[in-house]
């Protein structure tokens, strides 16, 4: 009988940046080919039949009772939405997600009604619409988060599909390193690795003369190796590196603690963790808000090839165009579906639908007017019976009337900045300034002068120190060398990119905005004045008295803008101000800044926003130096974004090519205070 040699122990070796399990032939056993095939056949059937939603169930049989119990408990503890999702798993008619005639509610407010949506495997849907219409609430209703719920209708998720949701809290509170955190939800790989190690120990402990023990060990090794390979165990380091580099991290950042990073960078860590968990249904709420241009393009490219189903809420038009294949628009408290339409195709078809609706409405109104004219003329005369018949026709038409063509009906934001207080023409002068974090100096020899009316856009490679420059200009970050001189009467306003996320979640928008006005020096600010400002930004009615935690990301950003617009300043520093804002609010902010008679200094990766601002000067931070020029933006000012984006999407050499911040450009997270201008300092 033909024999086949089978290795009974394995060792881990480093090879080409990944872990490879290689047999050590110090202990070899002979089994018939038929026996081996039989074992592997049984194992394959077992793996195929067992549930995919709980990796521990699939391979826990090969772990010791103690390790098995620990892994199951650890899996239960992981915040992967399992408890909330178990309640809504059911018959999806072959889809990943099925919603029927649902009303989406948060608190006592019905935001969307009559929702009908069926997502099939592999579909990528965009959810679009103005801020505050209920897009994020729809995602929360699906995942069972933050009090959002269905008050009518049904919602069902695939019974076994793994679901991943980008949590807006990021990795706040994590004590792990970056690489440990991003791998922490690769449940399948973690359990497969543990099972494989247990199987190796069992094989090594077997007596060569005990066929039953050896048979069990061979089964375990075969089973767990197959699972380890299926879970990506042989290329995990390459996969982790590819995603972290794509999101802007460099290798030295991998072993840093998550708590060392600012809120925006912690959101990048959370996104990397989610992508590495590889859920079959990926749910993303504004995933690119904290990303630079290169990382945004990388995410769009990555999602365009994602094998699972994707549901995205975003205002990033490039992301939606590249990464989605269908569109669901929230408008007028309804969800309108455009299946198998790209973002561009949706825009065209939406206009066509509106044109058709307008034509039908005009025709209907003409008919009603004609009938009403007859009723008005002959209602009391000899043709009264005919007039009565016409009146009934009108009632019938109105009962089945065409919806009036409202276009994209929303309150267009209108931001008005307060009149700046008087100050000297030369508002700020820096001479040979040097600054950085800790013992590291990022920039030295910085010299420039900011005057009234200057609109300055700050450009430079990712990680060069642009945001750090704003903190040095604000006075929050003391200079290591040089001088920083303020003009007489300077009132400086600093809008930080994480400001909307640092608002007190338990307070209402009205309370927060009024406090900001009082702290800014307007002690006589009334509730009516606050409501007027908030209303001009679309925060009308009950939205102004909702807790901040119940507002969407875009609404939180509008609250932050309302705070900003109530405090008079004569010089504005803005760090990524367009994050979280929809297109209409960005346009309103742009117009307000263009009209502002004081000085404006902006750091932004949003090219459209920067060019619309029509800057008078361009500041470039690069290679530790600062240049300050009176000129327009040019194509060369965006070269670093283009180079970094191209590098991020390359299949090979990504470790060397991707652009990302040095350690010093990912500042430590700051403690939140009620004031808009906070001092630098660790918790």
N, C-alpha and C positions, 0 to 999 in steps of 0.2 A: 504493500500500500504506500502511495506517495506521501511523503511527510513535508510539512511547512514549518519553518523556524519562526518563532514569535518572540520578540523581545519582551522582557517582563519588568524592566525599569527604565526610567527616563531621567535625563538631566537637562537643565535649562542652560543654554549658551547664548551669548550675544553674537549676532550676525546681521550685518547690514541694517543696523538700527532697529531691530525687532527681536522679540523673544522667539526662539525656535526650540522645540522639544526634539531631542536627538537620542536614539537608543544607545545604551551602554551594554555591550554584550557580555557582561560579567556573569550573567545568569540566563541561559537559554534553555528553552523547553521545546519538545517536539509534539506537534498536534497534527492530526490528519487535516487535509484541506477541506474535507467535508465538514469536520467539526467546526473549523473556523468560520466557514461560510454560513453554517447554521446559526452560530452565535450572532454573527453580524446581521443576518437577516432578521432575527428576532429583535435585536437592538434597533435596527432601522425602523421596523414597524412600530416599536414602542415610541420612538422619538416622533414619528409622524403623527401618531394618534393623540399624544398628550397635548394638553392645552398650551398655547403659545403665550397666553397672557400672564402666566405665573411661572417664571423659569425655575423657581425652587421646587415646584411640584414635579417638573420634568426630570430633574437630575438629583433631587434630594435623596433618592433611594441609595445613592452611592456615597453619601456622607454618613459619618458617625451620628448617632442620635443627638449628641450634644451639639455638634456643629450644625446638624440639620435644623434643630430647634432654633439655634441662634440666627441662622440665615433666614428662616421664615419670619422670625420676629423682626429682624432688621428690614426685611422687605416690607413688612406691614408698617414700619415706622417711616419709611421713605415717603415724602410728600408728593406722591405721584398721582394724586387725585383719585386713588382707588376707592376710598370709602364713598365719596360723593358720586363717582361714576357708576359704582355697582347698582345704585338705585335707578339709573336710567338705561341700563343695558337691556336690550330686548330685540325684537324682530325688526330689522331694518330693510326687509325685502331685498336682501342682497347687497345693500349699500354699507358705507361706513357710518353714515349719520342720516337720520330721517326725522324731519320736523313737519308736523301736520297741524294746520289751522291754530297756530300757537299765538298767544299774547305774551310779549316779553315785558316784564315789570321789574322795577326796582323801587323799594319802599312802597308808596301808594300810587306810583306813577306808571301808567301804561305807556311804554315808549314805542313799541311796534306791535301791530296786530295782524292777524291773518297770515302768519308766517308759514310758508310752504318751501321746504328745501330738502332735496335728497342728494347726498354726496356719494359718489361711487368710488371704488378703490382706484387710486392713482390720479384722481381729479384734484386740481389746484384752484381754489376759489378765492377771489378778492371780495372783501366787503367794503364798500365805499359809501361816502356821504359826508355832509358837513359835520363839524364838531357838535356833540351833544344830541345827535339824533338817535343814539342807542346802539352803535356798532359794537363798542366794547362790552356793553351790557349783554348783547346777544352772545358773545363769547363766554361771558361769565355765567349766563344761564345754561349754556351747554356744559360747562365744567362744574357748575354748582358752587361758584365762588361769590363771596361778598354780597350776599343777600339778593342777588338777581334770581328771578324765578319765572316759571310759566304759570299764569293764572288760568289759562284755558289751553286746550289742545294737548298734543302729545309730543314727546321728544325721546328718541331711542338711539343709542350707540351700539355699534357692532358688539356682540356678546363677549368676544375675546380680544378685540383689537387693543393694542397698547396706545394710550393717548398721552401726548405731551403738550404742556401749556407754558408759554413764557410768562413767568411770574414777575410782576412789576416791582416786587421788593428785591429782585436780584438775588444776591448771595449775602445779604445783610445778616450779620451775626455769625458767619462761618469762621471757624478757627483753622480751617485747612489751608494748605498751599493751593495755588492755582491749579496745578496738574492733578492734585488729589481731588479737588472739588469737581473739576470737569469730568473726571472719571467716576464720580461717586454714584451716578445713576445709570451706569452701564451694567444694569442688574444681571443681565444674561451672562456677560463676561465674568463678572465677579463670582457668581455662583458656579459657573463652569470651571473657573480656575480652582476654586476650593474643592470641587468634586474631583477634578483631575489629581490634585495633590493627595486627596484621601485614597483614590484608586491606586496611586503609586505606592503609598504606604502599605496598602493591603497586599499588593503584589509582592513587595519586598518581605512581608512577614509570612508569606505562604511557605509551607514545607513542600519541597519538590516532589515528595511522595504522596501528597494529599491532592488527588485529582479534583475533588469537589471545590476545595479552596482555590485551586488554580483556575478552574472553570469560571467561578464567580469573579475572580480578579481579571481574567481576560475579558469577560463581559463588561466589567466596569471600565477597564482601560479603553476598550473599543467605543463604548457609549460616550464616555466623557471626552475622549479625543475628538470624536465627531462633533460634539456639542461645542467644545472649545474652538474648533476651527470655524464652525458656523457662526459663533459669536464674535469672530474677528480677532481671536487671540494671537494669531501669528503676525498681524500688522497693526496692532493697537497703537504702538508708539508713532508710527507713520501717520495714522489717522488723527491722533490727538494733535500732533505737530502741525498737520495740514490745516486743521480747523483753528487752532490758536493763532497761527501765523496769518491766516486769512482775516481774522478779526483784529489784527494789529499788535499781537504780543510777540516779543522776541524771547529767545531761549532763556536768557537770564531771569525773565519774569516768571518762568514756570514754577520755580521753587519759592517764590515770594508768597507771603500770607495774603489771603483775600482781603483782610482788614486793612492792608496797607494801601489799597486802591480807593479812588474816589467813587462816588455813586455811579457815574457814567461807566467807568471801567468795570465795576461790579456787575452791571447789566450785561456787559460783553461776556464776562465769565459765565453768567447764568445762561446766555444764549449758546455759548460753546457747550455747556453741560447738557442743555436740551438737545442740541443737534447730535451730540455723541450718544445720547440715549436711543436715538433712531426709532422714535415712535411710529406706528403705522398711521396714526392721525396726528398731524402736527398743527397746533393752534397757536398763532402768533399775533400779538397785539402791539402794533407799532415797533417791529423788531429793529428798525434802523435809526431810531431817534437819537441814540447815543453814539452813532458811528460816523467816521469821516468818510469822504467820498470813495476812497479805495476799499474800505471795509464794506460799504454799501454795495458797491459793484460785486465784490466777492460773494456776499450773501445772495444777491440776485442770481448770480451764476450758479451757486450751490443749489439753491432752491429750484432752479429751472430743470435740474437733473435729478431732483429728489424722487425716490421710488415710491414713497408713501403718498397719502392724501394730505393736502395742505389747505388750511383756512387762515387767511391773512386779513387783518385790519391795518391799513396803512394809507398815508397821504403821499408816499414816495412813488411818484409816477414811473420812474425807471424800474423800480422793484416790481410794481404791479404789471408793467408791460412785459417784463422778461420772465417773471416767476409764476404768473397765473394764467389759467386757460379759460376761466369763466368768471363772471362778475355778478355780484348781488348788490344792488343799490338800495340804501335806506333813504326813503324820501316820503314826506307826508304821512309818516307813521306806518308805512307799508314797506315790504321787501320785494323789490322788482328784480326778476332773474333774467340774466342774459347768458344762457348756457352756451358753452363752446365759443366764446367771444373773447378775444384779447382786449386789453384795456383800450387800445386805439379803436378797435372795432366797436366796443361798447359806446365810446363817445359818439361815433357816427350813427349807430343805431338808435341811441337815445334821442339824438336830434331828429331822426326820421320819425320816431314814435311821437315826439312832441308836435311835429308838423302835422302828422295824421290826426292827432288828438285836437289840435287847433282847428283844422279844417272841418272835422266832424262837429266840433262845438259851434263854430261859426254857422254851419248849415242848420244846426238845430235851433240856434238863436234866431236866425232869419225866419224859420218856420214858425216859431213861437210868436215872434213879432207880427207876422202876417195874420195868424189866427187871432191874436189879441186885438189887433186893429179891427177885425170883423166884429168881435165881441163888443168892443167899446162903441162901435158905430150902430150896431143893430140890436144891442142887448135888451132895449126896452120898446122896440118897435114891432112892426109886422113880422120881422124875421127873428123874433125872440127865440123860437124853438131851434132855429139853425144856429143862432148865437150860443145857445145852451149846449148844443152838440159840439161846437168849436171849443167851448170852455172845457168840456170833458176830454177833448183831444189834447188840450194843453196839459191837463192834469195827468193824463196817461204818459205824455212825453216827459214831464218833470219827474214822474215816478221812476222812469228808466233813463234819466238824463245822462249825457256824457259829462265826465268830469271836466271842469274848467281847466284850460291849459295854464298851469301856474309856473311852468319852467322849473328851474331849480330853486324852489321856494325856501328861503332861509333868511334870517336876519343878517345882513352883511355887516361885519364888524366895522366900527369907525373909531379908530384910536386918535385921541387928541391929547398931545403932551402939554402940560402946563407951561405958562410963560416962564422962561428962565430968569432967576434973580440977577441983578447987575453984578458984573465982575470985570476984572482987567482983561484986555484983549489977549494977552499972552496968558493962557490958562494953566499950562504946565510946561516945565523945562526939565529935561533930564540930561545930565552931563556925565559921561563915562560911567554909566550905571552898570553894576554887576550884581547878579542875583541868581538864586537857585534854591534847592531844597537840601536841608541838612548840611553836610560838608561838601556837597557837589555844587559847583558853579556852572549854570547852564549857559548864561549869556554874560558877556563882559564888553565894556567899551560902548554901551548904548547911549547915544546922544541924539536928541530931537527936541523940537518945540511944537506944542499944540496950541493953536489959536482958535478964537471964536469962528464958527462957520466951517471949520475943517470937518470933512467926512473921510475918515481914515479906515481902509480895509487892511487887516493884517494877514499876510500870506506867508507861506513857508512850508517845508516838509512836515509831515506828521511826526510829532515828538521833538520838534526843534525848540519848543518853549513858548509858543504863542499865548496859550492860556496863562502860563506863568508870567509872561510879560504884563498881561492885564492886572494880575494880582500885585505885581511890583508897582505898576502905575497907580493902583488904587491905594497903595500904602499898607495893604494887608501883609504883604511880604516885604520885610525890611531889606534894603540894599546891603550887599556885602562890601561894596565900594562905590564911589561916585556920589552924585547929588541928585536929589529929586525936589524941585521947588514948585510950589503951588502959587498961582496968581491970586491977587487979593480978591476976596469974595467968592472963591471957588466953592461950588456945591456939587459934589461928585456923586453920580448914581451908577451902581454896578449891578447889572443883570447877569446872573450866573446861569450856566446851562442846566444845573441841577436844582435851580430855585423852585420850580413848580413841584418837584418831588419832595422838597423839604418843608412844604407848608404843613401846618398842624392839621392832621387828618380828621381830628374829632371836632374841630370848629367849623362853623359855616363860612361860606365865601364872603357873605356880608360882614361878619365879625372880623375876618382877617383883613379885608380891604379897609374897613374903617380904622382898625388899629394901626395899619400901615400909614394911613393919612395922619392920624394923631401923632405917631412917632416921627413923622416927617415934618412936623411943625404946624399942621393945620388942626389946631385944637377945637375949632368951631365946626368941623366937618359933620354934616347931618346925614341921617340915614337916607333921606331923599336924594342928596347929592351923590352918595355912594351908589344907590340904585340906578341913578341916571348914567353914571360912568360904566357900571357893570352891564346895564342894558345896551349901551352903545357897542359893547363887545359881544352881544348875543346872549348874555347871562340874564335872561328875563324871567319874570314870574318866580315860580318855586325853585328854579335853579340857583338863585342867589342865596337861598336859605337851606340848601342841601349841605350836609357835612362834606368837607373837602374829599374825604375818603370815598364818597359815593359819586364823585364827578369823574368824567372820562379824563384821559391824559390831556386832550386838547382843551377841555374846560378848565383843568387845573392851570394850564399855561395861560389861559385868558384871565384867571384870577390873579396870577402873578403880574401880568401886564397891567391889570387894573390898579394893583398896588403901586406899580412903577409910575403910572400916569397921574397919580394923585399927589405925588411928591415933587415939588419944583426942583430941578437941577439945571446947571448950565454946562455940564459936561457928562456925557453918557459913555460908559464902558459896557459893551455887550458881548458875552461869550456864547456863541452858538444860539442866538435868540430865536431862530426859526424852528428849533427842535420842538416837537409835539404840536406845532401849529398847522392848521389846514391852509390851503392855498389862499382863501379869502382873507384870513387873519394876517398871513405873511404880507400880502399886498397892502393891507391897511397899515401894518407896522412900517413898511417901506415908505409909504407916502408921509406918515407922521415924521419919520426921521429926516426925510428930504426937506420938510418944511421947518424943522427944528433949527433955530438960529444959533444955538450953542454948538459945542464940538461933539462929534460922535466918533468913537473908535470901536470897530467891530472885528471880532474873530469869527469866521464862518466858513464852512466847507460847501455851503449852498451857493453855487455859482450864479444861478438865476437871481437870487436875492442880492448878492454882492454887486452884480452888474446893474440891477435896477436901482440900487442906491446912488449910482453915479458918484463915486468917490472923487474927492479932490486930491487925495494923497494915498500912496500905497506904502505900507511898512512891511519889510521882509525880514523875517527871523530865520537865519540859516547858519549852520556851522558855528554857533556860539556868537554870532555877530548880528547887528541890526542895521539895516539901511532904511532911510526915510526919504521918499521922493514925491515931488508934486507932479503927478501924472495920472492917466487913466489906467485901468486894468488892461493887461495884454494876454495873449494866448500863453506866453511864457510863464505867467503867474500861476497857471494851472498844471504845469508840466509834472510837478511832483505827485499830484493826485493821479494823473494819467499813468505815470511810470509805476506807481505803487499798485494801481488797480490791475495793470497788465501783469505785474509780477505775482499778484495774489491769485490770478486765475490760471497760472501755468501749472501743468501736470507734474513737471519735474523741477527740481531745484528750488522748491518753494521756501525751504528753510533759510536760504541765503538771500532770496529776492524780496520777500514781503517786507513792507515798511511798517514800522511800529514805534511806539514811544520808548525812549530809554527809561530806566527806573525813575529818574527824577521827574518825568513828565506825567507820571501817574501819581499825583499827590495823595497824601494820606487823607482819609475821609474826615471832614470837619463836622463838629457838633452843630445841631440845628438850634438857632435861637429865633425869637420872634422878629428881630430886626432884619431889614433887607441887606444891610451891610454888616457882615460878621467878621470878627477877628480870626486870624489863623490860629490853629491849635488843635492838637489831638484830643480825642475824648479822654 
